[in-house]
Amino acid sequence: MPGIMSGSIVVFMLTLGNYLTPNLMGGKNSLWFTEQIYNQFIASFNWNQGAAFGFLLLALSSCIIWLGLKLTGQKLSRVVQ
């Protein structure tokens, strides 16, 4: 079970931060979270909202990883070693 959860977390983190694939698949009108962050920083120059979205992405992904580690009974200090 720990190996399956670790693999799931790796795949989740790789897809979570991906920007190019949703942009290519969804076109210009797609509303993926990473595209919204990019648009707030680069297109709209709205740094406050872009930073808020980025922090929200960081917080949500950290919570999901923590939950996955707790479900499998692993400790973060042991996983990092």
Protein Blocks (a to p, Z undefined) as FASTA:
>chain_A
ZZmmmmmmmmmmmmmmpmklmmmmnommbccfklmmmmmmmmnopaklmmmmmmmmmmmm
mmmmmmmmmmnopafklmmZZ
